[in-house]
């Protein structure tokens, strides 16, 4: 459990650095890695939301392949409503909004 927490902490730190440097590919890579960890932790609906938004942005070919594969696996496993809601959310919020939501909770602790 500590390993998962430490991984998420590292992802948050990486996201902050990537955002500061406007390294969009690194931001998207990190979001996909976070989604993979969330699936492992059983947070599949949240992973689906992140992937739905991330897949709208340019990313490295390997990252896109992993993201699409994970998305397809989740789509086959979860209720279709999860993806209807995720697509709706993706239309309503920006990538910056998503990053603020992910990082906001950590910022409250500091």
BELWO-V845366 format. One record per pair of residues at least 12 apart in sequence whose ideal C-beta (glycine too) atoms are under 6 Angstrom apart, sorted by the first residue. I is the first residue (numbers start at 0). J is the second residue. D is the distance in whole Angstrom. If there is no record, write none. Layout:
i=[I I]
j=[J J]
d=[D D]
//
This chain:
i=[3 6 10 10 11 11 13 14 24 27 27 27 28 30 30 31 31 31 31 34 34 34 43 43 44 47 47 47 48 48 50 50 51 51 51 52 52 54]
j=[40 36 29 33 102 105 29 29 59 53 56 58 62 49 53 53 62 65 66 46 49 50 73 77 81 73 81 85 85 88 66 70 85 86 89 89 97 66]
d=[6 6 5 5 6 5 5 5 6 5 5 4 5 5 5 6 5 6 5 4 5 5 6 6 5 5 5 5 5 6 6 5 4 6 5 5 5 6]
//
